[in-house]
Amino acid sequence: MYTLGHDFIPPQIHAGGLRYHGMAPTVSHLRKLGLIDRGRVTQSKVFEAAVLFARTKASCPRPNRRTPFRAAIDEAIAAREEDQENA
């Protein structure tokens, strides 16, 4: 299993109580096979995505569910830009 290590100390920021530093065995295996890759999203970008989602859908996702929204927004923007370059 991939972890951040026993000596990892998270930065002193708001983390919404999310302090799990490991990963599910299936996800670790997919990473080892190279089928998925990790991403890094800043906290401010995650909150921007949550605000955008809340304004669009009139619902705010829980803190531990906000990061995928940012990742999805980033992927959509990248796809749109790639499509514009190919047009």
N, CA, C and O atoms as CSV, one atom per row, in Angstrom:
chain,resi,resn,atom,element,x,y,z
A,1,MET,N,N,0.846,-1.172,0.000
A,1,MET,CA,C,0.000,0.000,0.000
A,1,MET,C,C,0.890,1.232,0.000
A,1,MET,O,O,1.902,1.275,0.699
A,2,TYR,N,N,0.509,2.238,-0.788
A,2,TYR,CA,C,1.224,3.498,-0.816
A,2,TYR,C,C,0.711,4.388,0.314
A,2,TYR,O,O,-0.496,4.512,0.520
A,3,THR,N,N,1.633,4.998,1.034
A,3,THR,CA,C,1.272,5.951,2.077
A,3,THR,C,C,2.215,7.140,1.963
A,3,THR,O,O,3.142,7.141,1.153
A,4,LEU,N,N,1.969,8.121,2.763
A,4,LEU,CA,C,2.873,9.271,2.806
A,4,LEU,C,C,4.011,9.037,3.790
A,4,LEU,O,O,4.880,9.896,3.943
A,5,GLY,N,N,4.019,7.903,4.449
A,5,GLY,CA,C,5.106,7.560,5.358
A,5,GLY,C,C,4.786,7.870,6.800
A,5,GLY,O,O,3.955,8.726,7.103
A,6,HIS,N,N,5.460,7.159,7.685
A,6,HIS,CA,C,5.189,7.315,9.111
A,6,HIS,C,C,5.656,8.659,9.665
A,6,HIS,O,O,5.191,9.092,10.719
A,7,ASP,N,N,6.574,9.322,8.957
A,7,ASP,CA,C,7.077,10.603,9.457
A,7,ASP,C,C,6.397,11.808,8.796
A,7,ASP,O,O,6.826,12.945,8.990
A,8,PHE,N,N,5.339,11.558,8.017
A,8,PHE,CA,C,4.636,12.654,7.354
A,8,PHE,C,C,3.906,13.509,8.381
A,8,PHE,O,O,3.186,12.993,9.236
A,9,ILE,N,N,4.096,14.811,8.288
A,9,ILE,CA,C,3.382,15.764,9.137
A,9,ILE,C,C,2.684,16.744,8.187
A,9,ILE,O,O,3.350,17.491,7.470
A,10,PRO,N,N,1.350,16.742,8.178
A,10,PRO,CA,C,0.643,17.612,7.250
A,10,PRO,C,C,0.817,19.082,7.620
A,10,PRO,O,O,1.046,19.408,8.785
A,11,PRO,N,N,0.708,19.970,6.629
A,11,PRO,CA,C,0.813,21.401,6.923
A,11,PRO,C,C,-0.332,21.846,7.826
A,11,PRO,O,O,-1.390,21.218,7.851
A,12,GLN,N,N,-0.120,22.906,8.550
A,12,GLN,CA,C,-1.117,23.424,9.481
A,12,GLN,C,C,-2.161,24.239,8.736
A,12,GLN,O,O,-2.175,25.467,8.816
A,13,ILE,N,N,-3.035,23.552,8.012
A,13,ILE,CA,C,-4.109,24.191,7.270
A,13,ILE,C,C,-5.406,23.499,7.616
A,13,ILE,O,O,-5.413,22.457,8.272
A,14,HIS,N,N,-6.497,24.079,7.175
A,14,HIS,CA,C,-7.792,23.422,7.353
A,14,HIS,C,C,-7.821,22.161,6.500
A,14,HIS,O,O,-7.561,22.220,5.299
A,15,ALA,N,N,-8.130,21.042,7.100
A,15,ALA,CA,C,-8.222,19.798,6.345
A,15,ALA,C,C,-9.548,19.099,6.610
A,15,ALA,O,O,-9.742,17.963,6.178
A,16,GLY,N,N,-10.445,19.746,7.298
A,16,GLY,CA,C,-11.763,19.178,7.526
A,16,GLY,C,C,-11.745,17.859,8.272
A,16,GLY,O,O,-12.667,17.057,8.124
A,17,GLY,N,N,-10.723,17.619,9.064
A,17,GLY,CA,C,-10.645,16.372,9.808
A,17,GLY,C,C,-10.178,15.195,8.983
A,17,GLY,O,O,-10.201,14.060,9.457
A,18,LEU,N,N,-9.755,15.443,7.756
A,18,LEU,CA,C,-9.322,14.362,6.878
A,18,LEU,C,C,-7.833,14.120,7.083
A,18,LEU,O,O,-7.000,14.871,6.575
A,19,ARG,N,N,-7.507,13.090,7.815
A,19,ARG,CA,C,-6.114,12.827,8.150
A,19,ARG,C,C,-5.666,11.420,7.774
A,19,ARG,O,O,-4.673,10.931,8.314
A,20,TYR,N,N,-6.368,10.763,6.871
A,20,TYR,CA,C,-5.982,9.423,6.450
A,20,TYR,C,C,-4.871,9.551,5.417
A,20,TYR,O,O,-5.046,10.227,4.403
A,21,HIS,N,N,-3.744,8.917,5.658
A,21,HIS,CA,C,-2.583,9.103,4.793
A,21,HIS,C,C,-2.238,7.848,3.991
A,21,HIS,O,O,-1.150,7.750,3.423
A,22,GLY,N,N,-3.147,6.911,3.945
A,22,GLY,CA,C,-2.929,5.705,3.163
A,22,GLY,C,C,-3.848,5.684,1.957
A,22,GLY,O,O,-4.498,6.681,1.643
A,23,MET,N,N,-3.897,4.558,1.293
A,23,MET,CA,C,-4.751,4.416,0.131
A,23,MET,C,C,-5.267,2.988,0.100
A,23,MET,O,O,-4.605,2.072,0.588
A,24,ALA,N,N,-6.445,2.798,-0.470
A,24,ALA,CA,C,-7.034,1.470,-0.568
A,24,ALA,C,C,-6.113,0.551,-1.378
A,24,ALA,O,O,-5.466,1.008,-2.320
A,25,PRO,N,N,-6.047,-0.718,-1.028
A,25,PRO,CA,C,-5.178,-1.648,-1.757
A,25,PRO,C,C,-5.452,-1.702,-3.259
A,25,PRO,O,O,-4.514,-1.801,-4.050
A,26,THR,N,N,-6.719,-1.637,-3.663
A,26,THR,CA,C,-7.041,-1.673,-5.090
A,26,THR,C,C,-6.486,-0.449,-5.801
A,26,THR,O,O,-5.925,-0.560,-6.891
A,27,VAL,N,N,-6.638,0.709,-5.190
A,27,VAL,CA,C,-6.114,1.943,-5.787
A,27,VAL,C,C,-4.590,1.885,-5.842
A,27,VAL,O,O,-3.992,2.301,-6.834
A,28,SER,N,N,-3.963,1.380,-4.796
A,28,SER,CA,C,-2.509,1.236,-4.789
A,28,SER,C,C,-2.048,0.317,-5.911
A,28,SER,O,O,-1.040,0.586,-6.564
A,29,HIS,N,N,-2.781,-0.765,-6.135
A,29,HIS,CA,C,-2.425,-1.700,-7.195
A,29,HIS,C,C,-2.575,-1.054,-8.577
A,29,HIS,O,O,-1.713,-1.229,-9.438
A,30,LEU,N,N,-3.656,-0.315,-8.789
A,30,LEU,CA,C,-3.847,0.385,-10.063
A,30,LEU,C,C,-2.725,1.389,-10.304
A,30,LEU,O,O,-2.266,1.553,-11.435
A,31,ARG,N,N,-2.290,2.055,-9.253
A,31,ARG,CA,C,-1.173,3.001,-9.366
A,31,ARG,C,C,0.106,2.272,-9.730
A,31,ARG,O,O,0.864,2.732,-10.583
A,32,LYS,N,N,0.352,1.131,-9.086
A,32,LYS,CA,C,1.555,0.351,-9.361
A,32,LYS,C,C,1.578,-0.139,-10.806
A,32,LYS,O,O,2.639,-0.190,-11.428
A,33,LEU,N,N,0.415,-0.498,-11.341
A,33,LEU,CA,C,0.318,-0.946,-12.727
A,33,LEU,C,C,0.412,0.206,-13.727
A,33,LEU,O,O,0.535,-0.026,-14.929
A,34,GLY,N,N,0.356,1.430,-13.243
A,34,GLY,CA,C,0.433,2.594,-14.117
A,34,GLY,C,C,-0.884,2.946,-14.783
A,34,GLY,O,O,-0.902,3.716,-15.744
A,35,LEU,N,N,-1.981,2.398,-14.293
A,35,LEU,CA,C,-3.287,2.667,-14.884
A,35,LEU,C,C,-3.901,3.966,-14.399
A,35,LEU,O,O,-4.766,4.534,-15.065
A,36,ILE,N,N,-3.461,4.437,-13.249
A,36,ILE,CA,C,-3.912,5.725,-12.736
A,36,ILE,C,C,-2.688,6.496,-12.248
A,36,ILE,O,O,-1.630,5.918,-11.997
A,37,ASP,N,N,-2.849,7.785,-12.122
A,37,ASP,CA,C,-1.767,8.628,-11.629
A,37,ASP,C,C,-2.334,9.549,-10.569
A,37,ASP,O,O,-3.533,9.826,-10.542
A,38,ARG,N,N,-1.481,10.006,-9.722
A,38,ARG,CA,C,-1.938,10.915,-8.673
A,38,ARG,C,C,-1.981,12.334,-9.224
A,38,ARG,O,O,-1.321,12.659,-10.211
A,39,GLY,N,N,-2.748,13.140,-8.582
A,39,GLY,CA,C,-2.837,14.542,-8.950
A,39,GLY,C,C,-2.644,15.391,-7.719
A,39,GLY,O,O,-2.773,14.910,-6.593
A,40,ARG,N,N,-2.342,16.622,-7.926
A,40,ARG,CA,C,-2.168,17.525,-6.806
A,40,ARG,C,C,-3.033,18.748,-7.069
A,40,ARG,O,O,-2.910,19.407,-8.102
A,41,VAL,N,N,-3.899,19.035,-6.127
A,41,VAL,CA,C,-4.803,20.163,-6.247
A,41,VAL,C,C,-4.686,20.979,-4.973
A,41,VAL,O,O,-4.733,20.431,-3.871
A,42,THR,N,N,-4.536,22.278,-5.122
A,42,THR,CA,C,-4.413,23.123,-3.933
A,42,THR,C,C,-5.769,23.290,-3.255
A,42,THR,O,O,-6.816,23.174,-3.892
A,43,GLN,N,N,-5.731,23.560,-1.982
A,43,GLN,CA,C,-6.947,23.711,-1.203
A,43,GLN,C,C,-7.808,24.847,-1.735
A,43,GLN,O,O,-9.032,24.725,-1.781
A,44,SER,N,N,-7.187,25.947,-2.136
A,44,SER,CA,C,-7.976,27.077,-2.639
A,44,SER,C,C,-8.694,26.718,-3.936
A,44,SER,O,O,-9.826,27.153,-4.152
A,45,LYS,N,N,-8.056,25.932,-4.801
A,45,LYS,CA,C,-8.708,25.502,-6.038
A,45,LYS,C,C,-9.874,24.559,-5.749
A,45,LYS,O,O,-10.895,24.595,-6.436
A,46,VAL,N,N,-9.716,23.719,-4.732
A,46,VAL,CA,C,-10.804,22.816,-4.335
A,46,VAL,C,C,-11.998,23.623,-3.840
A,46,VAL,O,O,-13.139,23.318,-4.188
A,47,PHE,N,N,-11.750,24.637,-3.040
A,47,PHE,CA,C,-12.847,25.471,-2.549
A,47,PHE,C,C,-13.504,26.260,-3.676
A,47,PHE,O,O,-14.721,26.445,-3.671
A,48,GLU,N,N,-12.709,26.731,-4.648
A,48,GLU,CA,C,-13.280,27.400,-5.819
A,48,GLU,C,C,-14.239,26.466,-6.550
A,48,GLU,O,O,-15.325,26.877,-6.960
A,49,ALA,N,N,-13.835,25.217,-6.709
A,49,ALA,CA,C,-14.690,24.235,-7.374
A,49,ALA,C,C,-15.963,23.989,-6.589
A,49,ALA,O,O,-17.036,23.849,-7.175
A,50,ALA,N,N,-15.857,23.937,-5.274
A,50,ALA,CA,C,-17.040,23.720,-4.436
A,50,ALA,C,C,-18.009,24.892,-4.560
A,50,ALA,O,O,-19.222,24.689,-4.603
A,51,VAL,N,N,-17.485,26.113,-4.617
A,51,VAL,CA,C,-18.341,27.295,-4.768
A,51,VAL,C,C,-19.019,27.271,-6.137
A,51,VAL,O,O,-20.214,27.547,-6.246
A,52,LEU,N,N,-18.251,26.938,-7.186
A,52,LEU,CA,C,-18.828,26.847,-8.527
A,52,LEU,C,C,-19.935,25.797,-8.571
A,52,LEU,O,O,-21.003,26.033,-9.134
A,53,PHE,N,N,-19.670,24.640,-7.973
A,53,PHE,CA,C,-20.668,23.579,-7.943
A,53,PHE,C,C,-21.907,24.030,-7.171
A,53,PHE,O,O,-23.032,23.783,-7.606
A,54,ALA,N,N,-21.708,24.682,-6.040
A,54,ALA,CA,C,-22.838,25.138,-5.231
A,54,ALA,C,C,-23.685,26.161,-5.982
A,54,ALA,O,O,-24.913,26.129,-5.901
A,55,ARG,N,N,-23.045,27.059,-6.704
A,55,ARG,CA,C,-23.791,28.062,-7.465
A,55,ARG,C,C,-24.518,27.438,-8.650
A,55,ARG,O,O,-25.598,27.891,-9.029
A,56,THR,N,N,-23.929,26.403,-9.231
A,56,THR,CA,C,-24.522,25.764,-10.399
A,56,THR,C,C,-25.640,24.803,-10.024
A,56,THR,O,O,-26.689,24.785,-10.667
A,57,LYS,N,N,-25.421,24.011,-8.993
A,57,LYS,CA,C,-26.358,22.948,-8.628
A,57,LYS,C,C,-27.155,23.222,-7.356
A,57,LYS,O,O,-27.975,22.396,-6.955
A,58,ALA,N,N,-26.932,24.352,-6.725
A,58,ALA,CA,C,-27.615,24.707,-5.475
A,58,ALA,C,C,-27.423,23.644,-4.403
A,58,ALA,O,O,-28.319,23.375,-3.603
A,59,SER,N,N,-26.255,23.056,-4.405
A,59,SER,CA,C,-25.900,22.027,-3.428
A,59,SER,C,C,-24.387,22.091,-3.230
A,59,SER,O,O,-23.630,22.298,-4.178
A,60,CYS,N,N,-23.969,21.912,-1.998
A,60,CYS,CA,C,-22.536,21.979,-1.728
A,60,CYS,C,C,-22.033,20.600,-1.302
A,60,CYS,O,O,-22.543,20.027,-0.340
A,61,PRO,N,N,-21.036,20.061,-2.013
A,61,PRO,CA,C,-20.526,18.742,-1.643
A,61,PRO,C,C,-19.783,18.787,-0.313
A,61,PRO,O,O,-19.254,19.823,0.088
A,62,ARG,N,N,-19.757,17.632,0.366
A,62,ARG,CA,C,-19.020,17.528,1.627
A,62,ARG,C,C,-17.543,17.787,1.381
A,62,ARG,O,O,-17.053,17.571,0.273
A,63,PRO,N,N,-16.827,18.248,2.403
A,63,PRO,CA,C,-15.401,18.564,2.222
A,63,PRO,C,C,-14.578,17.422,1.649
A,63,PRO,O,O,-13.695,17.662,0.826
A,64,ASN,N,N,-14.838,16.196,2.056
A,64,ASN,CA,C,-14.031,15.095,1.560
A,64,ASN,C,C,-14.450,14.638,0.168
A,64,ASN,O,O,-13.880,13.684,-0.361
A,65,ARG,N,N,-15.422,15.291,-0.424
A,65,ARG,CA,C,-15.862,14.959,-1.780
A,65,ARG,C,C,-15.611,16.089,-2.771
A,65,ARG,O,O,-16.054,16.010,-3.917
A,66,ARG,N,N,-14.923,17.115,-2.360
A,66,ARG,CA,C,-14.742,18.284,-3.224
A,66,ARG,C,C,-13.586,18.155,-4.203
A,66,ARG,O,O,-13.651,18.709,-5.300
A,67,THR,N,N,-12.547,17.451,-3.840
A,67,THR,CA,C,-11.360,17.360,-4.698
A,67,THR,C,C,-11.674,16.784,-6.070
A,67,THR,O,O,-11.174,17.315,-7.062
A,68,PRO,N,N,-12.479,15.722,-6.185
A,68,PRO,CA,C,-12.792,15.215,-7.529
A,68,PRO,C,C,-13.499,16.239,-8.416
A,68,PRO,O,O,-13.339,16.215,-9.636
A,69,PHE,N,N,-14.279,17.137,-7.813
A,69,PHE,CA,C,-14.922,18.178,-8.615
A,69,PHE,C,C,-13.870,19.064,-9.269
A,69,PHE,O,O,-13.992,19.410,-10.444
A,70,ARG,N,N,-12.827,19.436,-8.507
A,70,ARG,CA,C,-11.756,20.257,-9.067
A,70,ARG,C,C,-11.044,19.513,-10.184
A,70,ARG,O,O,-10.749,20.080,-11.236
A,71,ALA,N,N,-10.773,18.240,-9.943
A,71,ALA,CA,C,-10.097,17.435,-10.964
A,71,ALA,C,C,-10.942,17.343,-12.233
A,71,ALA,O,O,-10.411,17.436,-13.340
A,72,ALA,N,N,-12.246,17.163,-12.079
A,72,ALA,CA,C,-13.138,17.085,-13.239
A,72,ALA,C,C,-13.178,18.414,-13.993
A,72,ALA,O,O,-13.169,18.428,-15.224
A,73,ILE,N,N,-13.223,19.513,-13.272
A,73,ILE,CA,C,-13.210,20.831,-13.915
A,73,ILE,C,C,-11.911,21.028,-14.687
A,73,ILE,O,O,-11.930,21.494,-15.826
A,74,ASP,N,N,-10.787,20.676,-14.076
A,74,ASP,CA,C,-9.489,20.813,-14.755
A,74,ASP,C,C,-9.425,19.960,-16.011
A,74,ASP,O,O,-8.921,20.411,-17.039
A,75,GLU,N,N,-9.934,18.722,-15.940
A,75,GLU,CA,C,-9.935,17.839,-17.117
A,75,GLU,C,C,-10.820,18.412,-18.219
A,75,GLU,O,O,-10.455,18.353,-19.393
A,76,ALA,N,N,-11.976,18.966,-17.858
A,76,ALA,CA,C,-12.877,19.554,-18.850
A,76,ALA,C,C,-12.240,20.764,-19.529
A,76,ALA,O,O,-12.363,20.937,-20.741
A,77,ILE,N,N,-11.567,21.591,-18.751
A,77,ILE,CA,C,-10.890,22.758,-19.322
A,77,ILE,C,C,-9.783,22.313,-20.275
A,77,ILE,O,O,-9.637,22.869,-21.363
A,78,ALA,N,N,-9.006,21.316,-19.871
A,78,ALA,CA,C,-7.928,20.802,-20.724
A,78,ALA,C,C,-8.488,20.219,-22.020
A,78,ALA,O,O,-7.921,20.434,-23.092
A,79,ALA,N,N,-9.588,19.489,-21.930
A,79,ALA,CA,C,-10.200,18.915,-23.134
A,79,ALA,C,C,-10.719,19.999,-24.062
A,79,ALA,O,O,-10.576,19.902,-25.281
A,80,ARG,N,N,-11.326,21.037,-23.483
A,80,ARG,CA,C,-11.835,22.150,-24.307
A,80,ARG,C,C,-10.683,22.855,-25.007
A,80,ARG,O,O,-10.779,23.170,-26.193
A,81,GLU,N,N,-9.592,23.108,-24.285
A,81,GLU,CA,C,-8.448,23.773,-24.888
A,81,GLU,C,C,-7.806,22.918,-25.980
A,81,GLU,O,O,-7.395,23.439,-27.017
A,82,GLU,N,N,-7.721,21.607,-25.749
A,82,GLU,CA,C,-7.170,20.711,-26.754
A,82,GLU,C,C,-8.052,20.687,-28.000
A,82,GLU,O,O,-7.547,20.652,-29.123
A,83,ASP,N,N,-9.369,20.705,-27.799
A,83,ASP,CA,C,-10.301,20.706,-28.922
A,83,ASP,C,C,-10.159,21.985,-29.731
A,83,ASP,O,O,-10.227,21.952,-30.959
A,84,GLN,N,N,-9.962,23.111,-29.055
A,84,GLN,CA,C,-9.795,24.389,-29.747
A,84,GLN,C,C,-8.493,24.408,-30.546
A,84,GLN,O,O,-8.437,25.002,-31.623
A,85,GLU,N,N,-7.450,23.766,-30.031
A,85,GLU,CA,C,-6.176,23.718,-30.729
A,85,GLU,C,C,-6.268,22.850,-31.981
A,85,GLU,O,O,-5.592,23.115,-32.975
A,86,ASN,N,N,-7.103,21.816,-31.934
A,86,ASN,CA,C,-7.249,20.892,-33.052
A,86,ASN,C,C,-8.261,21.352,-34.078
A,86,ASN,O,O,-8.362,20.762,-35.154
A,87,ALA,N,N,-9.016,22.402,-33.765
A,87,ALA,CA,C,-10.060,22.867,-34.679
A,87,ALA,C,C,-9.512,23.705,-35.807
A,87,ALA,O,O,-10.272,24.168,-36.658
